[in-house]
Amino acid sequence: MAKLLVIIFSILGRLWQVDGINKYNDYTFIQITPYDKQQLKTLTTLTNSDDVDIMKHSHGLNDTTDVLVSPKDRRKVEKFAKLRGMGVKCVDHYGRYFDKEVALIRKHDQYQSLQYNSYQDISEHLKTLSKENRRYVQLQNLGRSYEGRVMTLIKISANHRARNPIIFLDAGAHAREWAAPAFAMYIIDQLVMALNKRGEPEDLLGVDWYILPVVNPDGYEYSRSDPNNRMWRKTRSKTWREECLGADINRNYDFMWGYRGASFDPCNFQTYAGEKAFSEHETKLVRKVMKENSKRIKLYISIHSYGEYFIYPWGFTGSYLPDEWEKFHRLAQVYSKAVVKAGGRPFRVMSTGQWYPVSGGSGDYAFAVVKIPYTCTLEITDGYQFNYPEGLLHTVLPQYYEGLKVMAEEIKREFPN
């Protein structure tokens, strides 16, 4: 009997070990490069499934489409690209990066700038900033996420009573894009530091900053909890398919909802648009900020990663642009030039739909429905996909911030209080 128990526990131990292995360890990261227009067009037929995760779309010729695939789909995807003459580059055992990354995250026990902080530490830091800078920093409790996390909007102003034009910025709509909330928090810290310096805080004179640093806190924490969850993108709400959770926040807004570039299948782990527009707690809270401040918000920025793109409406189509596209393009060039001047690389500029179709996105909604004059998405970081090393944040985030400062000057110039 004792021997039998030893055998049983030995088998169970092996099963537990297998279950605990990072499921992405055997996944392959594949970069596919289109060299002509036909190849670029053909790439659009490579759709998502539970085992084929399109991490980045090509923006044009010689720009890669990045795909993460399971062992059973690797050969199929490679064959798809090679038969059509496209470039193919593979990185095997891609999940090993997630083990190291999540292990590093678990060592952090308090908020620090230029690192990937927990949502709890971010929230506590916002409270501390408010207590220490009551004159300049205000917090607004917007409500709770699906899982009950308090979502806090921070308002930073040299003079809240002046009712300056507002730059509204959010980040972290997609859970796995950790660099986005890190940048949002860096912006917050830099603005508060500017207020505490001697003399006039130039970054805040004539404009107010409203920042929601993590739009999707439930998904964000889930992606941080285990290597198996590192590539999670959506919210964590229940759906009509019991086994599949969450919706893509950036497909859930009520403008051209579900038109293109979105899925109606809850088990699509990337682009499920939700049961209906604004089905998600989190998108309702972003809408609340926009509606309550619609007359004052002059620039809405949503921060994502990765690729170093500056993209603007429309997202639902790439066939035509809004009448104001030249103003968007000019603002994008202003941003990119400032980043380059600070030592960074130029951002690629285009409409969202020219990159790939996104309907139900926050930028289109803000521009078309709320009538915010300028809306854009910043896709920050490049070279490490969604696993941008913490150790490099101190180099790129200050460069991106210089671009934001110049955009703020443009907003103040066009919309003087």
N, C-alpha and C positions, 0 to 999 in steps of 0.2 A: 504493500500500500504506500509506504514511504517513497519507494522508487517511482511509483506511478505519479504521486504528487510532484516529485521533482521534475519529471518529464512534462507534466501539465504546466507547471509554473515556468519551465524553460521555454515552452512553446509560446505561452502568453507573453513572456518577457520579450521574445523576438517580435511578436505582433505589436506590442506597445512601442517597441523601438521603431518599427517600420512606420507606424502611424505618426510618430513624433518627428519623422524626417521632414525637412523642408520639401514640400511637394514641387518646388521650382528647381531643385538641385539638378534635375535631369533635363530641364527646359533649355532651349537654344534661342539665343538672341540673334536675329537675322536682319541685316541691313540690305535692302534691295534698291539698286540705283537704276532709274530709267534714263536712257540716253537719247530717246526721241519721243515725239508727241504720241505715237501709237502705243509705245510702251507705257507712257504716263497714263494714257486713257485706259489701257488694259489693267493697270494696277488698281483702278477703282473697283474692279470685280472681285478683288481679294477681300472678302467680307469677314466680319468678326464671328467667332463662335466661342464656346467655352474654352477651347484649346488654342485658338488663334487670336492673340491680342495685338491689334494694331496700335502701337504706342505712339507713332508719329507718322503723319502723311507727308508725301513729297509735296513741296510747294512749286516744283517745276523740274526741268531737266537737270540731271546730275545732283539732285537733292534726294536723300534716301527716304524710303518708307521703312520704318523700323517695326519689326514684328517679333513677338515672343511666342514660341510654339512648344507644344509638348512633344515627347519623343515620337509618338505615333503620327504626328503631323509634319515633322521636320522634312522628311523626304518629299512629301506632297508639295510643300511650299517652295523648297529648293527647285524642284522640277518645274513648277509653275514659272519661276523667274528665269531659270537657265534656258528652257525651251524657247523663250521669247527674247533671248539675247541680253537680258539685263545683268547688271553686276550683282554679285552675291557675296556677302561677307558674314561669317558665322562666328559666334562666341558660345562655346559649349558650357554646360553646367552653370548657367547664368545665376541660378539661385544661391550660389555660394556667397555672393555679395550681400544677400539679404540677411544671412545668419550673422555676419559681422556687423552689419548696420544696426539690426535690432538689439544685438548684445551691447553695442555702444550706447544706444539710446537709453537702455535700462540703467546705465551708470549715472545718468543725470538725475540729480535729486533737488535741483533748484534752478530757477530761471537764470539764464545768461544770454546776453546778446550774441549774435553770430553762432547760434547752435539751434538744433531742432528740439524745441521745448515741448513738454506735454501741454495738453489743453488746460489742465488745472494750473500749471505754473504760469502759463500765459495769462489766465484769468486773474490770478493773484497779483501778477506784476501790474496789470492794468489798474487794479485797486490801489496798489502802492503808489503808482504815478499820480492817481487822482488825489489821494490823501496828501501827498507831498507838494502838489502843484494845484491847489484848489482854485486859484485865480484863473488858470489857463486850461485846465483839463477837467472835462466833465464826462461822466459815464451815463449811458442810457441802457437800461435793461430792456431789450427788445422782446424777450419771451424765451421760450425753451425749444431746444431741438427735439426730434422725435423721441430720443432716449432720455430727455429731461435735463440736458445740460443748458445752463443759462448762457444766452448769447448776448454779448455786451458790445455796444457801439461806443467807441471812444471819440470824443469831440475835442479838438485841440485848436485854440484860438488865442491870439494876443488880446482880443477884446470881444467876448461873446455877444455883447450888446450892440456891436457895430453892424451885425447882420451882413457880414461880408459874403461874397460868392463862395460856394462850397465846392471843394474837390472831394468826392465820395469814392473811396477805394475799398475793394474787398479782395479776399484771397482765400485759397484753400477750398474752393468748390469741389475739386477733385481730390479725394483723400490721399492718394499716393504722391501728390505733388508737394512734397514737404518744403521745397525751397520757397514756395509762394508765401505761406504764413511767416517763414523766417524773414523774408523781405519786408512784409507788412510790419512786423515787430521792429525791424531795423529802422524803418521810416518813422514809426512812433517814437522810438528812443532818440533819434536824431532831432526830431521836431521839439521834443521836450528839452533836450540839451540846448537847443538854440534859444529857447525861452529863458533858460537859466544863465545864459552868458550876459556879460555886461553890454550895454548898448541896446540898440533896437534889434529885435529878432526878425531879420530880413525874410526868412523862409515863411513867416506867418503874417507879415504886414499886408493887409488888404485881401487876404484869403483865409478861409477856415478849412481844416482837414477833418473829415469824418471817416473813420476807418473801422471796418469789421474784419479783424485779422484771420478768423477761421469761419468760413461760411458753413462748412460741413464737419462740425466737431465730432459727431458720432463715427463717421467714416474715417476721419483722421486718426482717432484713437484706436480704431479697429486695425488700421494699417500699421500701427506702431506696436501692436500687441504680440505679434508672432510672425516669424518669417513666412509662414503659410499665407498670411493676410497682407503681405507687403504691397501687392499690386492691386488691392481693393481701391475702387474709384468712386462708387456711388454712395448714396445715403444708406441708412440701415433700417428703413421703414418696411413694414410688412406689405406684401403685394397679394394680388389674387391668386398667385401661384405660391403655395405655402413654402415650398423649398427654396424659393428665390427671393432675396431681399433687395430693397433699395432702388432708387431712381437716379439718373444722371441729372444733377442740379442744373447744368447748363443746357438741358433740353426741356426744362419744365416751366419756362416762362410763357405767358399768354400773348405771344405774337408769332404768327405762322407756326404755331405749335404742331409738331408732328409732320410738317410739310416735307422736309427732306433731311437726310442725315441723322435720323432718329429711329429708334425701334419701339414697337409696341409689345415686345416680348419681355416680361420681367426677368427672364433668365439670360437675356443679353447683358453681360456683365459690364458693358461700357455705355451704351447709348439708349437705354430704356427711358422713355420720355415721361413715365409716370402714368397713372390711370387717367389723369386729366391735367390740364394746365394748373399750376399752383397746387398740386396735390401734396407737395412736400412742405412740412413746417418751415424749413429753412428758407425756401424761396419766398414764402409769404412774408417772412421777416425782412428780407432784402427789399421786397416791394414796399413794405411799410416805411422804410427809410426813404426810399425814392419818392413816395407819394407825400409824406409829411414835409419834405424839403424840396418839392419839385420846382418851386420858383427860384430857389437859390442855388441848386446844384447846377454847375456849368460844365463840369467834367466828371464823368464816371469812368473809373479804371477797374478792370477785373484782372487780378494777377494770377497767371498760370505758369506751368513749366511743362515742356522744355523746348529749346530751339532758337531763342533770341529772335522773335518776330514781334512786330508791332502791327496788329490787325484791327480793322474797323468795319462798320456795317457796309454792305449787308452780309449776314451770315447765311441766310436761307437761299441765296442765289449768288452765283458768280457771273451771271449773264449781264448784269447792269449794276451801277453804283448809285448811291443817293446823290441828289443834286449838289450836296455840299462836299462831295468827295475831295475836292481840291483843298479845302480847309483842313480836312482830316489828314490828308497826305502831307500838307505843309507842317502841321503839328508833329506828325510822326518823324519828319526829317529833322525838325528842331530837337526832338528827343534824342534821336540817333546820333546827331552831330555832337551833342553834349556828352553822351556816353563815350564816344570815340575820343573826344578832347580829354576825358578823364582817364584814358588809357584802355578803354574797352573796345570791343568789336562793333561794327555797325549792325543795327537791327535790319532785318528784311521787312519791307513795308508792303502791305497789300490789304485788300478787303478779306474778311474771313471766308466768304464764299469762293474767292479765287484760290484760296488754300485748299479748303474742302468744305462741303455744305454742312451748316449747323443751323437747324431751325429750333425755335424755342429758347434761344440763347439770351443771356441777360443784357448784352450790349444792344442787340436789336430792339429788345423790349424797352430799354431805357431811352433809346433814341426815338423810336416810332410812337410809343404810347405815352411815356412820361414827358417826352419832348425835351430831354436834356440835350443841349447843343452839341456837346462832344462826348462820345463814348468810344472806348477802345479796350482791347485786351493786350496785355503784355505777357508774352511767353518768354520767361527768363531762363537763364543757364543753358549751357550746351556742352556736349561731350561725354556726359555720364548718364544720359537718360533721366530716370526718376531718382537716381542714387547719387546726386551731386554731393561730393565730400564736404563735410562741415568745415574742414580745414581750408577750403577755398572760398568760403563765403566772405571772408574779410577782404578778399580782392575784388569780387564782382559786385557785391551789394552796394558799396560806396559809388561805384561807377554808374549803376542803374539809378541811384538816388540823385546824382547830378543831373540826369535827364529829367527827373520829376521836378526838380527845382526850376529848371528852365521852362518846362511846361506850365508851372504855376505862374511864372512871370508873364507868359503869354495870356493866360486866363485873366490875370489882374489887369493887363493892358486892354484886353477886349471888353471886359466887364467891370469897369471901375465902379466902386461903391459910392 
